[in-house]
């Protein structure tokens, strides 16, 4: 069963798409089967994966509103190492059409059931706003990864996003959890960035990833070449950060699975103790000779 992660922040310019593309590439490098879904009408995740959004014959729009199966629309992002459900400007129409559609919140969730066993991770790049596309992503996901730029308005925007996630949990997806908070575009020379980072750790504790994505020139250059940072400059600080994030995400999932299994085993009644040696624990059946020692 795939772990579905929606990457979202209602505030734009926080490294959301960069995180989607590079996390998907880093997970693929660990031999995980990964699908990246571009739900942003800008199609930046599609272009950043080395796929021309103008040339794809179909997109996420056709899956959610045209009834096409996910497998028929996915393309291989060869340079990145993962599969891609592309997005483009067609998704602008989807925002409007979904408002009057049946089962409008669950269109993506229902479509992904077809490929649930094909991947270990499905990463969804959401639009930088709360619309029906983002709601579909949150309804389909098990976890939400929130990229945050450590600046003045970060905590205020985060509070609004957490309220939205709570509303989604209460209405359409009670299993939704916060996967983690990712500090992005971090500049340690900036005192404000350090202060905001400390506030995040104080308020959210272990929910904040230990990995910090630095402000990095090579990381900013990679999308223009249609290559994830790992392929563009694997020795850069940006590449090291996303490789570390993938490792941390996998480790967290294993720890969560171990806790779940431990809880399940504790809930199983203890088996009856075996009888002492030399005693069968069974009475002789009528009509059978008594047990002989």
C-alpha positions in Angstrom: 0.0 0.0 0.0 1.4 3.4 -1.0 2.1 6.1 1.5 0.4 9.2 0.0 1.9 12.5 1.1 0.3 15.9 0.1 2.9 18.7 0.1 1.0 22.0 0.7 1.2 25.5 2.1 -1.4 28.2 1.4 1.5 30.6 1.2 3.4 30.6 -2.1 7.1 30.9 -2.6 8.1 28.5 0.3 9.8 25.8 -1.8 6.8 23.6 -2.1 7.3 22.4 -5.7 11.1 22.2 -5.2 10.5 20.0 -2.2 8.1 17.7 -4.1 10.3 17.1 -7.1 13.5 16.6 -5.1 11.9 14.5 -2.3 10.4 12.2 -5.0 13.8 11.9 -6.7 15.6 11.2 -3.4 13.0 8.5 -2.5 13.5 7.0 -6.0 17.2 6.9 -5.3 16.6 4.6 -2.3 14.9 2.1 -4.7 11.4 3.1 -3.7 8.7 3.1 -6.4 7.5 6.7 -6.5 4.7 8.6 -8.2 4.7 12.4 -8.3 1.3 14.1 -8.9 1.3 17.7 -10.2 -2.0 19.3 -9.1 -0.8 22.9 -9.6 -2.1 24.5 -12.8 1.2 26.2 -13.2 2.8 22.8 -14.0 6.1 23.6 -12.4 6.6 20.2 -10.9 6.0 18.7 -14.4 8.6 21.0 -16.0 11.0 20.5 -13.1 10.8 16.8 -13.6 12.0 17.1 -17.2 8.5 16.7 -18.8 7.2 19.5 -21.1 3.7 20.3 -19.7 2.6 21.6 -23.2 3.4 18.3 -24.9 1.6 15.8 -22.6 -1.5 14.3 -24.2 -3.4 14.2 -20.9 -3.0 15.4 -17.4 -4.4 15.1 -13.9 -7.4 17.0 -15.2 -8.3 14.0 -17.4 -8.0 11.6 -14.5 -10.2 13.7 -12.1 -12.8 14.9 -14.6 -12.4 12.8 -17.8 -12.4 9.4 -16.2 -9.1 8.3 -17.6 -7.2 5.7 -15.5 -4.1 7.0 -13.7 -1.8 4.4 -15.5 -2.8 5.6 -18.9 -1.9 9.3 -18.1 1.3 8.8 -16.1 4.6 9.4 -17.9 8.1 8.4 -16.9 10.3 11.2 -15.7 13.5 9.5 -17.0 15.9 12.1 -15.6 14.3 12.0 -12.2 13.7 8.3 -11.8 10.0 8.4 -10.8 6.6 8.3 -12.5 4.7 11.5 -13.0 1.0 12.4 -13.3 1.5 15.7 -15.1 -0.3 18.9 -14.5 -0.8 22.0 -16.7 -3.2 24.9 -17.3 -6.1 22.5 -17.9 -6.3 22.2 -14.1 -7.5 25.8 -13.9 -10.8 24.6 -15.4 -10.8 21.7 -13.0 -11.0 24.1 -10.0 -14.3 25.4 -11.4 -15.8 22.2 -12.7 -15.2 20.3 -9.5 -17.5 22.7 -7.6 -20.5 21.2 -9.3 -19.2 17.6 -9.7 -20.5 14.6 -7.9 -18.2 13.3 -5.1 -16.1 16.3 -5.8 -13.8 15.9 -2.8 -12.9 12.3 -3.5 -12.2 12.3 -7.2 -8.4 11.9 -6.8 -8.7 9.4 -3.9 -10.9 7.1 -5.9 -8.6 7.3 -9.0 -5.5 6.4 -6.9 -7.1 3.2 -5.7 -6.2 1.7 -9.1 -2.5 2.2 -8.5 -2.3 1.8 -4.7 -0.1 -1.3 -5.1 2.1 0.0 -7.8 4.0 2.5 -5.6 5.5 2.8 -2.2 5.2 6.6 -2.1 2.9 9.0 -3.9 3.8 12.7 -3.5 1.2 15.3 -4.4 2.2 18.9 -5.3 -0.8 21.1 -4.3 -1.6 24.6 -5.5 -0.7 27.4 -3.2 -4.3 28.0 -2.2 -7.2 26.2 -0.7 -9.4 25.2 -3.6 -11.0 21.9 -4.7 -7.7 20.6 -6.1 -6.0 21.0 -2.7 -9.0 19.5 -0.9 -8.8 16.5 -3.3 -5.2 16.1 -2.4 -5.8 16.3 1.4 -8.8 13.9 1.0 -6.5 11.3 -0.7 -3.5 11.7 1.5 -2.5 9.9 4.7 0.0 12.6 5.6 0.7 16.3 5.0 4.2 17.7 4.6 4.3 21.4 5.2 7.3 23.4 3.8 7.9 26.6 5.7 10.2 29.5 5.0 11.5 30.8 8.3 10.2 34.4 8.0 8.0 36.8 9.9 4.6 35.7 8.6 5.4 31.9 8.6 3.7 31.1 11.9 0.6 33.1 11.1 0.1 31.3 7.8 0.9 27.9 9.5 -1.9 28.4 12.0 -4.5 29.0 9.2 -3.2 25.9 7.3 -3.5 23.7 10.5 -7.1 24.9 10.9 -7.8 23.8 7.3 -6.3 20.4 7.9 -8.4 20.0 11.0 -11.5 20.8 9.0 -10.6 18.2 6.3 -10.0 15.6 9.0 -13.4 16.3 10.5 -15.3 16.2 7.2 -13.7 14.0 4.6 -10.5 12.3 5.8 -10.3 11.4 9.5 -7.0 9.5 8.9 -5.1 12.6 7.8 -2.1 13.4 9.9 0.7 16.0 9.9 3.7 14.2 8.3 6.1 16.9 9.3 7.1 20.6 9.0 10.1 21.2 6.7 12.2 24.4 7.1 13.2 25.6 3.6 15.3 28.3 2.1 17.0 28.7 5.4 19.8 31.2 5.8 21.7 30.7 9.1 23.2 34.2 8.8 19.7 35.7 9.2 18.8 36.2 12.8 15.1 36.2 12.1 15.3 32.8 10.3 17.0 31.4 13.4 14.3 32.9 15.7 11.4 31.5 13.7 13.1 28.1 13.5 13.4 28.1 17.3 9.8 29.0 17.6 8.7 26.2 15.3 10.7 23.7 17.4 9.3 25.1 20.6 5.7 24.8 19.5 5.8 21.7 17.3 8.7 19.7 18.7 9.3 16.4 16.9 6.8 17.3 14.2 9.5 19.5 12.8 11.9 17.6 10.6 15.5 17.7 11.8 16.5 18.2 8.1 16.8 21.9 7.1 16.8 22.8 3.4 19.3 25.7 3.0 19.0 28.6 0.6 21.2 27.3 -2.3 22.0 28.6 -5.7 22.4 25.2 -7.3 19.0 24.2 -5.9 17.4 27.3 -7.6 19.1 26.5 -10.9 18.1 22.9 -11.3 14.4 23.4 -12.3 15.5 25.5 -15.3 17.3 22.4 -16.6 14.4 20.1 -15.9 16.5 18.0 -13.5 16.1 17.4 -9.8 19.0 18.7 -7.7 20.4 15.2 -7.2 21.0 14.9 -10.9 22.1 18.4 -11.4 24.6 18.7 -8.6 24.6 15.8 -6.2 27.4 17.3 -4.1 25.5 20.5 -3.4 24.1 21.4 0.0 20.6 21.3 -1.5 21.0 17.7 -2.7 22.4 16.6 0.6 19.4 18.1 2.3 16.8 16.3 0.3 18.6 13.0 0.5 18.6 13.5 4.3 14.9 14.4 4.2 14.1 11.1 2.3 16.1 9.2 4.9 14.3 10.9 7.8 10.9 10.3 6.2 11.6 6.6 5.7 12.9 6.3 9.3 9.8 8.0 10.7 7.6 5.7 8.8 9.4 2.6 10.1 9.2 3.9 13.6 5.5 4.6 13.2 4.9 1.1 11.8 6.8 -0.5 14.7 4.6 1.4 17.2 1.5 0.3 15.4 2.6 -3.3 15.4 3.5 -3.2 19.1 0.1 -1.8 19.9 -1.6 -4.5 17.9 0.4 -7.3 19.6 -0.4 -5.9 23.0 -4.1 -5.9 22.2 -4.0 -9.7 21.4 -5.0 -11.8 24.4 -2.2 -13.9 25.8 -2.2 -17.5 24.8 -3.0 -20.1 27.5 0.1 -21.5 29.3 1.0 -25.0 28.1 0.4 -27.8 30.6 3.3 -29.0 32.8 5.6 -31.5 31.3 4.1 -35.0 31.4 0.5 -33.8 31.3 -1.4 -33.6 28.1 -4.1 -31.3 29.4 -6.6 -33.6 27.7 -9.0 -36.0 29.4 -9.2 -39.5 28.2 -11.9 -39.9 25.6 -14.8 -42.3 26.5 -14.3 -45.7 25.0 -10.5 -45.3 24.7 -8.0 -47.0 26.9 -6.4 -44.9 29.6 -3.2 -43.1 28.7 -0.1 -45.2 29.3 3.1 -43.7 30.6 
